[in-house]
Amino acid sequence: MKHILVGLALLLAFTQAQTTVTIASVNNPDMVTMQELSAAFTEENSDITLEWLFLDEGTLRSRLTTDVSTGGGSFDLVTVGAYETPLWAANGWIESVDALNAANPDVAPDYDFEDLLPAIKDGLSYNGELFAVPFYAESSFTMYNKALFDAAGLTMPEQPTWEQIREFACQLNDPENGVSGIVLRGKPGWGDNMAPLTTMVNTFGGQWFDAEGRPQLNSPEWNAAVTFYRDLVNECGPAGVTGISFPEALQLMSTGKAAMWVDATVAAGFLATSEQGPNIATALAPIGPVEKGNAWLWSWNLAIPSSSDAKEAAFKFMTWATSKGYIETVAEAKGWAAIPPGTRRSTYERQEYLDAASFAPTVLGAIERANPNDSTAQPKIAPGVQFVLIPEFQGIGNDVGQIFAEILAGDVTVEDGLARAQELADQAMQDAGYY
């Protein structure tokens, strides 16, 4: 009986010591890989159980914003973007990584925070403190199927213009054989269809707001960019554009059903390991009359909500999943071309990575050149290339993204759509007290 009681006591003690870390993440391939490889973490940390929730980008943002802003406490670790991180930090919704590291010095002594790329680290900081760690970071560039280009006798310049992209796309468009000349995002959302559109608007000389916060959506520059985007995807892109986000575009490009794709540099690793890998080549993001703001700057990061009751365990996992060691783990399991890019200097010093990922220098260069503080022809109210770092932007961007989808679908004209967009943005900014 005594032995039984001791055994029960030990079992109870073990049960009580078990900590569950609930993770909410965007359903991008890199994050799915993180879940696949997390068994290595739980084997080393048997007292921690991981529970996962994967959502599409728009749904995730909406749910997480509601939960962290109300102190809901549903999640212990969240995937958060470069836009949200400083805003959530300012509101006290997420924990300081620097403070967590100071309070738990034995958790990640070899993490090497100084190895994080300055452009990315700075964007995740508020008042000089780090509030999230980057899982992967990206800019944007042009990806194209060189086999299709060669067959058509076409040559992609290192720095294409949007006019050249349109010419290539419409020449290579072959719907009878299931090949689109280009694929671009059309699914509504400030981080979906509005991301590539905003970079195009930048290169057409436009911007979301002026230096006083007044919307510029009914400007000639916006009209020209939106008209160009609509005509390009409708004439030379796949059907159903308003349902296309990153995963759908990746599928089309990786299976040879699209000749070009302008999107996140993170796609390069996935394409390199796809069936079309040997045919995929890259160029810089297209420019228009203006060269500024043609390539965005973004990172998906891990942060700990202030409402979490498992902060130490969450900190242990977040540093494991963004460490140099994790990069090695991915390389062993998936190959060096598939590692999470854009976060650490040391990654771009690894010859194994440079040998496996011919696109790596282009990606690093795009990230380092992207300048959130100088991405528009005219002065603007706040930093950001494909977003505007003000709290109101998420709501405005999503509303405008819905209108843009209606324009792409032919349900509303460019002029009427932009007039609606200008009106709602103007009202939102007035309500917020900008003017």
C-alpha positions as CSV (number, residue, x, y, z in Angstrom):
1,M,0.0,0.0,0.0
2,K,2.8,2.4,0.9
3,H,4.5,1.8,-2.5
4,I,1.2,2.5,-4.2
5,L,0.7,5.7,-2.4
6,V,4.2,6.8,-3.2
7,G,3.6,6.0,-6.8
8,L,0.3,7.9,-6.8
9,A,2.0,10.9,-5.2
10,L,4.8,10.9,-7.8
11,L,2.2,10.6,-10.6
12,L,0.2,13.5,-9.1
13,A,3.4,15.6,-8.8
14,F,4.2,14.9,-12.5
15,T,0.7,15.8,-13.6
16,Q,0.8,19.0,-11.6
17,A,4.2,19.9,-13.1
18,Q,2.9,19.5,-16.6
19,T,2.5,22.9,-18.4
20,T,0.4,23.3,-21.6
21,V,1.5,26.0,-24.1
22,T,-1.4,26.9,-26.5
23,I,0.0,28.3,-29.8
24,A,-2.0,30.2,-32.4
25,S,-0.3,30.5,-35.7
26,V,-0.8,31.5,-39.3
27,N,-1.2,28.5,-41.6
28,N,1.9,29.2,-43.7
29,P,4.1,26.2,-44.6
30,D,7.0,27.4,-42.4
31,M,4.7,27.3,-39.3
32,V,3.4,23.9,-40.2
33,T,7.0,22.7,-40.4
34,M,7.5,24.1,-36.9
35,Q,4.7,22.0,-35.6
36,E,6.0,18.9,-37.4
37,L,9.5,19.3,-35.8
38,S,8.3,20.3,-32.4
39,A,8.5,16.7,-31.2
40,A,12.2,17.3,-30.8
41,F,11.4,20.1,-28.3
42,T,8.8,18.1,-26.3
43,E,11.2,15.1,-26.0
44,E,13.7,17.4,-24.3
45,N,11.0,19.1,-22.3
46,S,8.7,16.4,-21.1
47,D,6.9,18.7,-18.7
48,I,5.6,20.9,-21.5
49,T,2.7,20.0,-23.8
50,L,2.1,22.0,-27.0
51,E,-1.4,22.6,-28.3
52,W,-1.8,24.2,-31.8
53,L,-4.3,26.3,-33.6
54,F,-3.7,27.2,-37.3
55,L,-5.8,29.8,-39.0
56,D,-5.6,31.7,-42.3
57,E,-4.0,35.2,-42.1
58,G,-7.1,37.3,-41.8
59,T,-9.0,35.0,-39.4
60,L,-5.9,34.8,-37.2
61,R,-5.4,38.5,-37.0
62,S,-9.0,39.1,-36.0
63,R,-9.1,36.4,-33.4
64,L,-5.8,37.3,-31.8
65,T,-6.5,41.0,-31.7
66,T,-9.7,40.4,-29.9
67,D,-8.1,37.9,-27.4
68,V,-5.0,39.9,-26.5
69,S,-6.8,43.3,-26.3
70,T,-9.4,41.9,-23.9
71,G,-6.9,39.8,-21.8
72,G,-8.8,36.7,-22.9
73,G,-5.8,34.4,-22.1
74,S,-6.7,31.8,-24.8
75,F,-3.1,31.6,-26.0
76,D,0.3,31.4,-24.6
77,L,2.3,32.0,-27.8
78,V,1.1,33.7,-30.9
79,T,2.3,34.4,-34.4
80,V,2.3,38.1,-34.8
81,G,3.3,40.3,-37.7
82,A,5.7,43.2,-38.0
83,Y,2.7,45.6,-38.1
84,E,1.1,44.4,-34.9
85,T,4.2,44.0,-32.7
86,P,5.0,47.6,-31.8
87,L,1.3,48.5,-31.5
88,W,0.6,45.6,-29.2
89,A,3.7,46.4,-27.2
90,A,2.6,50.0,-26.8
91,N,-0.8,48.7,-25.4
92,G,0.8,46.3,-23.0
93,W,-0.7,43.3,-24.7
94,I,2.5,41.3,-25.2
95,E,5.5,40.6,-23.0
96,S,8.9,42.1,-23.4
97,V,11.3,39.5,-24.6
98,D,14.2,41.3,-23.0
99,A,12.4,41.2,-19.7
100,L,11.6,37.5,-20.1
101,N,15.2,36.8,-21.0
102,A,16.5,38.7,-18.0
103,A,14.1,36.8,-15.7
104,N,14.9,33.4,-17.1
105,P,18.7,33.6,-17.9
106,D,19.1,29.8,-18.0
107,V,16.4,29.2,-20.6
108,A,18.2,30.3,-23.7
109,P,21.8,31.3,-22.8
110,D,23.0,30.6,-26.4
111,Y,20.2,32.3,-28.3
112,D,22.4,35.2,-29.6
113,F,20.0,38.1,-29.9
114,E,22.8,40.1,-31.5
115,D,22.7,37.7,-34.5
116,L,19.2,38.9,-35.5
117,L,19.2,41.1,-38.6
118,P,19.0,44.8,-37.4
119,A,16.3,45.8,-39.9
120,I,14.0,43.0,-38.6
121,K,14.9,43.4,-34.9
122,D,14.3,47.1,-35.0
123,G,10.8,46.6,-36.3
124,L,10.0,44.3,-33.4
125,S,11.1,46.8,-30.7
126,Y,9.3,49.4,-28.8
127,N,11.0,52.0,-26.6
128,G,14.3,50.1,-27.0
129,E,12.9,46.7,-25.9
130,L,12.4,43.6,-28.0
131,F,8.8,42.3,-27.9
132,A,8.8,39.5,-30.3
133,V,11.4,37.2,-32.0
134,P,11.3,36.6,-35.8
135,F,10.4,33.2,-37.1
136,Y,11.0,34.2,-40.7
137,A,11.3,37.6,-42.4
138,E,10.8,38.6,-46.0
139,S,10.8,41.2,-48.6
140,S,9.1,40.8,-52.0
141,F,10.5,40.0,-55.5
142,T,9.6,38.6,-58.9
143,M,9.6,34.8,-59.4
144,Y,9.4,33.4,-62.9
145,N,9.5,30.1,-64.7
146,K,12.7,30.3,-66.7
147,A,11.8,27.3,-68.9
148,L,8.6,29.1,-70.1
149,F,10.6,32.3,-70.7
150,D,13.3,30.4,-72.6
151,A,10.7,28.6,-74.8
152,A,9.1,32.0,-75.7
153,G,12.5,33.7,-76.3
154,L,12.0,36.1,-73.4
155,T,14.6,37.5,-71.0
156,M,13.7,38.8,-67.6
157,P,15.8,41.9,-66.6
158,E,17.3,42.0,-63.1
159,Q,15.1,45.0,-62.4
160,P,11.8,44.7,-64.4
161,T,9.2,47.4,-64.7
162,W,5.5,46.8,-64.2
163,E,5.0,47.5,-68.0
164,Q,7.5,44.8,-68.8
165,I,5.8,42.4,-66.4
166,R,2.5,43.0,-68.2
167,E,4.1,42.3,-71.6
168,F,5.6,39.1,-70.4
169,A,2.5,37.9,-68.6
170,C,0.2,38.4,-71.5
171,Q,2.6,36.9,-73.9
172,L,3.0,33.8,-71.7
173,N,-0.7,33.5,-70.8
174,D,-1.9,30.1,-72.1
175,P,-5.2,29.3,-70.6
176,E,-5.9,26.4,-73.0
177,N,-2.9,24.6,-71.5
178,G,-3.7,25.7,-67.9
179,V,-0.9,28.2,-67.6
180,S,-1.5,31.8,-66.5
181,G,0.9,34.5,-67.4
182,I,1.0,35.8,-63.8
183,V,-0.5,35.2,-60.4
184,L,-1.1,37.9,-57.9
185,R,-3.0,38.0,-54.7
186,G,-6.7,38.9,-54.9
187,K,-8.1,37.7,-51.6
188,P,-9.4,40.6,-49.5
189,G,-7.2,41.8,-46.5
190,W,-4.7,44.5,-45.7
191,G,-2.0,41.7,-45.6
192,D,-3.4,39.9,-48.6
193,N,-4.5,41.7,-51.8
194,M,-3.5,45.1,-50.4
195,A,0.2,44.1,-49.8
196,P,1.2,43.7,-53.4
197,L,-1.2,46.5,-54.5
198,T,0.3,48.9,-52.0
199,T,3.8,48.3,-53.3
200,M,2.5,48.9,-56.8
201,V,0.8,52.1,-55.7
202,N,4.1,53.2,-54.2
203,T,5.8,52.8,-57.5
204,F,3.1,54.7,-59.3
205,G,3.7,57.6,-57.0
206,G,0.8,57.1,-54.6
207,Q,0.4,56.4,-50.9
208,W,-2.3,55.7,-48.3
209,F,-2.1,58.9,-46.3
210,D,-0.3,62.2,-46.5
211,A,1.9,63.6,-43.7
212,E,-1.2,64.8,-41.8
213,G,-3.0,61.5,-42.1
214,R,-5.5,62.5,-44.9
215,P,-6.3,59.6,-47.2
216,Q,-5.1,59.7,-50.8
217,L,-7.1,56.8,-52.2
218,N,-9.0,58.9,-54.8
219,S,-5.7,60.2,-56.3
220,P,-4.8,59.7,-59.9
221,E,-1.9,57.5,-58.8
222,W,-4.2,55.1,-57.0
223,N,-6.5,55.0,-59.9
224,A,-3.7,54.2,-62.3
225,A,-2.3,51.5,-60.1
226,V,-5.6,49.8,-59.3
227,T,-6.6,49.9,-63.0
228,F,-3.3,48.4,-64.0
229,Y,-3.6,45.6,-61.4
230,R,-7.2,44.8,-62.3
231,D,-6.4,44.6,-66.0
232,L,-3.3,42.6,-65.5
233,V,-4.8,39.8,-63.4
234,N,-8.1,39.7,-65.4
235,E,-6.4,39.6,-68.8
236,C,-3.4,37.4,-68.0
237,G,-4.0,35.8,-64.7
238,P,-5.9,32.7,-63.4
239,A,-9.6,32.6,-62.9
240,G,-11.0,33.2,-59.4
241,V,-8.4,35.8,-58.4
242,T,-10.4,37.0,-55.4
243,G,-9.8,33.6,-53.8
244,I,-6.1,33.6,-54.3
245,S,-3.8,34.3,-51.3
246,F,-0.2,33.1,-50.7
247,P,-0.9,29.3,-50.5
248,E,-3.0,29.3,-53.7
249,A,-0.4,31.3,-55.6
250,L,2.4,29.1,-54.3
251,Q,0.5,26.0,-55.6
252,L,0.0,27.5,-59.0
253,M,3.7,28.6,-59.3
254,S,5.1,25.4,-57.9
255,T,3.2,23.2,-60.3
256,G,4.0,25.1,-63.5
257,K,0.5,26.7,-63.8
258,A,1.8,30.2,-63.6
259,A,4.7,31.9,-65.5
260,M,5.3,34.6,-62.9
261,W,4.5,35.6,-59.4
262,V,5.3,38.8,-57.5
263,D,5.2,38.1,-53.8
264,A,7.1,37.3,-50.6
265,T,10.7,36.2,-50.9
266,V,9.9,33.4,-48.4
267,A,8.3,31.6,-51.3
268,A,11.7,31.0,-52.9
269,G,12.5,28.2,-50.5
270,F,9.2,26.4,-51.1
271,L,9.6,26.8,-54.9
272,A,13.2,25.5,-54.8
273,T,12.0,22.2,-53.4
274,S,8.9,21.9,-55.6
275,E,8.5,20.0,-58.9
276,Q,9.3,23.2,-60.7
277,G,12.3,24.0,-58.6
278,P,15.0,23.7,-61.4
279,N,13.0,26.1,-63.5
280,I,12.4,28.9,-61.0
281,A,14.4,32.1,-61.2
282,T,14.1,35.4,-59.4
283,A,14.4,39.1,-60.2
284,L,13.8,42.3,-58.2
285,A,10.3,43.5,-57.4
286,P,8.9,45.5,-60.3
287,I,9.1,49.3,-60.4
288,G,6.9,51.9,-62.0
289,P,7.6,55.6,-62.6
290,V,8.9,55.7,-59.0
291,E,11.5,53.2,-57.7
292,K,10.7,53.7,-54.0
293,G,8.6,51.1,-52.1
294,N,8.6,48.4,-54.7
295,A,9.5,45.7,-52.3
296,W,7.9,45.3,-48.9
297,L,9.4,44.4,-45.5
298,W,7.6,41.9,-43.3
299,S,8.3,39.3,-40.6
300,W,6.2,36.7,-38.9
301,N,7.2,36.5,-35.3
302,L,6.5,34.8,-32.0
303,A,5.2,36.8,-29.1
304,I,3.8,36.0,-25.6
305,P,0.5,37.6,-24.7
306,S,0.5,39.3,-21.3
307,S,-2.6,37.3,-20.4
308,S,-0.7,34.0,-20.6
309,D,-0.3,32.0,-17.5
310,A,2.5,29.9,-19.0
311,K,5.0,32.6,-19.9
312,E,8.2,30.7,-18.9
313,A,7.3,27.6,-20.9
314,A,6.2,29.7,-23.8
315,F,9.5,31.6,-23.7
316,K,11.3,28.3,-23.7
317,F,9.6,27.2,-26.9
318,M,9.7,30.5,-28.7
319,T,13.5,30.7,-28.3
320,W,13.9,27.1,-29.3
321,A,11.8,27.6,-32.5
322,T,13.8,30.7,-33.5
323,S,17.3,29.6,-32.5
324,K,20.3,28.7,-34.6
325,G,19.7,25.1,-33.5
326,Y,16.2,25.1,-35.0
327,I,17.6,26.2,-38.3
328,E,19.9,23.2,-38.2
329,T,16.9,21.0,-37.4
330,V,15.0,22.2,-40.4
331,A,18.0,21.8,-42.6
332,E,18.4,18.2,-41.5
333,A,14.8,17.4,-42.0
334,K,13.8,19.4,-45.1
335,G,17.1,20.6,-46.7
336,W,18.9,23.9,-46.4
337,A,16.8,25.6,-49.0
338,A,13.7,25.1,-46.8
339,I,15.0,26.8,-43.7
340,P,13.1,29.9,-42.3
341,P,14.9,32.8,-44.0
342,G,15.6,36.5,-43.3
343,T,16.2,36.5,-39.5
344,R,19.8,35.9,-38.7
345,R,23.2,37.1,-40.0
346,S,24.7,33.7,-39.4
347,T,22.3,32.0,-41.8
348,Y,23.7,34.0,-44.7
349,E,27.2,33.1,-43.6
350,R,26.5,29.3,-43.9
351,Q,28.0,28.0,-47.1
352,E,25.6,25.1,-47.0
353,Y,22.7,27.6,-47.3
354,L,24.3,29.6,-50.0
355,D,25.0,26.5,-52.0
356,A,21.5,25.2,-51.7
357,A,19.7,28.5,-52.0
358,S,20.9,30.5,-55.0
359,F,18.2,33.1,-54.2
360,A,19.6,33.8,-50.7
361,P,21.7,36.9,-51.6
362,T,18.8,38.4,-53.6
363,V,16.5,37.9,-50.6
364,L,19.0,39.4,-48.1
365,G,19.6,42.3,-50.4
366,A,15.8,43.0,-50.8
367,I,15.3,42.9,-47.0
368,E,18.2,45.2,-46.4
369,R,17.2,47.7,-49.1
370,A,13.5,47.9,-48.0
371,N,13.1,51.2,-46.1
372,P,9.8,51.6,-44.2
373,N,10.7,55.2,-43.4
374,D,11.2,56.2,-47.1
375,S,9.0,54.1,-49.3
376,T,6.7,56.8,-50.9
377,A,7.3,59.7,-53.3
378,Q,5.8,62.2,-50.9
379,P,6.0,62.5,-47.1
380,K,3.7,60.2,-45.1
381,I,2.2,59.9,-41.6
382,A,4.0,56.8,-40.4
383,P,6.5,54.1,-41.4
384,G,5.7,51.0,-43.4
385,V,6.1,49.9,-47.0
386,Q,3.0,47.8,-47.6
387,F,1.2,48.9,-44.4
388,V,1.0,52.1,-42.4
389,L,2.1,51.8,-38.8
390,I,-1.0,53.4,-37.1
391,P,-3.7,51.5,-35.2
392,E,-6.4,52.4,-37.6
393,F,-4.7,50.9,-40.6
394,Q,-5.8,47.3,-39.9
395,G,-9.5,48.2,-40.1
396,I,-9.1,50.6,-43.0
397,G,-6.9,48.2,-44.9
398,N,-9.3,45.3,-44.6
399,D,-12.3,47.5,-45.7
400,V,-10.4,48.8,-48.7
401,G,-9.2,45.2,-49.4
402,Q,-12.8,44.1,-49.7
403,I,-13.6,47.0,-52.1
404,F,-10.5,46.1,-54.2
405,A,-11.7,42.5,-54.4
406,E,-15.0,43.9,-55.8
407,I,-13.1,45.9,-58.3
408,L,-11.1,42.8,-59.4
409,A,-14.3,40.8,-59.7
410,G,-15.9,43.5,-61.9
411,D,-18.6,44.3,-59.4
412,V,-17.7,47.9,-59.1
413,T,-15.7,50.3,-61.3
414,V,-12.3,51.6,-60.2
415,E,-13.6,55.1,-59.8
416,D,-16.6,54.2,-57.7
417,G,-14.6,51.7,-55.6
418,L,-11.9,54.3,-54.8
419,A,-14.5,56.9,-54.0
420,R,-16.0,54.5,-51.5
421,A,-12.5,53.7,-50.1
422,Q,-11.6,57.4,-49.7
423,E,-14.9,58.1,-47.9
424,L,-14.6,55.3,-45.4
425,A,-10.9,56.0,-44.8
426,D,-11.6,59.7,-44.3
427,Q,-14.3,59.0,-41.8
428,A,-12.2,56.5,-39.9
429,M,-9.3,59.0,-39.6
430,Q,-11.6,61.8,-38.6
431,D,-13.2,59.6,-36.0
432,A,-9.7,58.8,-34.6
433,G,-9.0,62.5,-34.3
434,Y,-6.2,62.9,-36.8
435,Y,-7.8,66.0,-38.2
